[in-house]
Amino acid sequence: MGIFSRFSDIVNSNINSLLDKAEDPQKMVRLIIQEMEDTLVEVRSTSARLLAEKKDIQRQQQRMENEVQEWENKAELALTKEREDLARQALVEKQKAQQGVDALQQEMNRVNESLDKLNDEIGQLQEKLADAKSRQKTILMRQKTASSRLQVKQQVDSGKVDDAMQRFDRYEAKIDDLEAQVESYDMGKRTLRDEFAELENESKVNDELEALRARMSSKTKQDS
């Protein structure tokens, strides 16, 4: 696969779609990031090679342009010496040199086009790489959260919690039984507080009885 073809596949890929199809999204993100980083390394190497090639073409262009100018100067010199035959030969050589300049310019255009394309796709790839790394953090957090929830769910559904609650219930029942035994020792015993409470209740009953008699007596007088 060519470098530009691989670039296009990665840049145009939909990360969400890739993750939806993956059995292990976290593993898929790692693979995407690794592929992007490897591609960036390769692209930088390709860019360095193209830049070196561009400088070599520029040197050749300069040399050929100097040669063009040199043959034109020779043609002018031959004409000043009335050597048209030499002038014609010099112009033929100038045309050959100019063809070399034109060919080098076409090569330069190809290199510049490749560099421009690389620069544009590197920017897109870096954006995709940043997005993938952000997704990697999110997926890792979601996975940890889901694992923790699953562990809690497994503990709850395993019956261990229910067993623990039942043990609590049994402990409380034992404590209730102990408290009842303590209270049973006090049953049937009259304390000083109990006797005063009985006197107070008796006094209240007597007061209510006298009030009831007064109301009945008043009602009888009214009827008569």
BELFEN-V149763 format. One record per residue. SS is DSSP state (h for helix, s for strand, l for the rest). OMEGA is omega as a letter, one per 40 degrees, with the letter a starting at -180 (999 if undefined). NEAR is the number of other C-alpha atoms within 8 Angstrom. Layout:
ss;omega;near
SS;OMEGA;NEAR
SS;OMEGA;NEAR
This chain:
ss;omega;near
l;i;4
l;a;5
h;a;8
h;i;6
h;i;8
h;i;9
h;a;11
h;i;9
h;a;8
h;a;9
h;a;10
l;a;6
l;i;7
l;a;6
h;i;7
h;a;6
h;i;7
h;a;10
h;i;10
h;a;7
h;a;6
l;i;8
l;i;4
l;a;6
h;a;10
h;i;9
h;a;7
h;i;11
h;i;13
h;i;9
h;i;8
h;a;9
h;i;11
h;i;8
h;i;8
h;a;11
h;i;9
h;a;8
h;i;10
h;i;9
h;a;8
h;a;8
h;i;11
h;i;8
h;i;8
h;i;8
h;i;10
h;i;8
h;i;8
h;i;10
h;i;8
h;i;8
h;i;9
h;i;11
h;i;8
h;i;8
h;i;11
h;i;9
h;i;8
h;i;9
h;a;11
h;i;8
h;a;8
h;i;12
h;i;11
h;i;8
h;i;10
h;a;13
h;a;9
h;i;8
h;i;12
h;i;11
h;i;8
h;i;10
h;i;14
h;i;9
h;i;9
h;i;12
h;i;10
h;i;7
l;i;6
l;i;6
l;a;9
h;i;8
h;i;6
h;i;9
h;i;14
h;i;9
h;i;9
h;i;12
h;i;11
h;i;8
h;i;10
h;i;13
h;i;9
h;i;8
h;a;12
h;i;11
h;i;8
h;i;9
h;a;11
h;i;8
h;i;8
h;i;11
h;i;9
h;i;8
h;i;9
h;i;11
h;i;8
h;a;8
h;a;11
h;i;9
h;i;8
h;i;8
h;i;10
h;i;8
h;i;8
h;a;10
h;a;8
h;a;8
h;i;11
h;i;10
h;i;8
h;a;9
h;i;12
h;i;8
h;i;8
h;a;9
h;i;11
h;i;8
h;a;8
h;i;12
h;i;10
h;i;8
h;a;9
h;i;11
h;a;8
h;a;8
h;i;10
h;i;9
h;i;8
h;i;8
h;i;8
h;i;8
h;a;8
h;i;8
h;i;8
h;i;8
h;i;8
h;i;8
h;i;8
h;a;8
h;i;8
h;i;8
h;a;10
h;a;10
h;a;7
l;i;7
l;a;8
h;i;9
h;i;9
h;i;8
h;i;8
h;i;8
h;i;8
h;i;8
h;i;8
h;i;8
h;a;8
h;i;8
h;i;8
h;i;8
h;i;8
h;i;8
h;i;8
h;i;8
h;i;8
h;i;8
h;i;8
h;i;8
h;i;8
h;a;8
h;a;8
h;i;7
h;a;6
h;a;7
l;i;6
l;i;4
l;i;5
l;i;6
l;i;6
h;i;6
h;i;6
h;a;8
h;i;9
h;i;8
h;i;8
h;i;8
h;a;8
h;i;8
h;i;8
h;i;8
h;a;8
h;i;8
h;i;8
h;i;8
h;i;8
h;i;8
h;i;8
h;i;8
h;i;8
h;i;8
h;a;8
h;a;8
h;a;8
h;i;8
h;i;8
h;i;8
h;a;8
h;i;8
h;a;7
h;a;6
h;a;5
l;999;4
